[in-house]
Amino acid sequence: MQKKIYVVGMFDEATASKVQASVSGVAGVTNCVASCEKSQVLVDYDDASIEAAIDSAISSNGVDIIG
């Protein structure tokens, strides 16, 4: 599965790197690319049951999910 998550608060590459590392650490995530320029996180994962964990990993870096 692939999900594009739009975010607010990811203003620089350092924050994008932290978000990317956090989401990549979620069990079941196969790929993650966070882009501060596009204000989005693109995630590939195995099972819809981990979507809450993905959202939590993003939010744990002070970034808000808008869609």
Secondary structure, 3 states (H helix, E strand, C coil): CEEEEEEECCCCHHHHHHHHHHHHCCCCEEEEEEECCCCEEEEEECCHHHHHHHHHHHHCCCCEECC
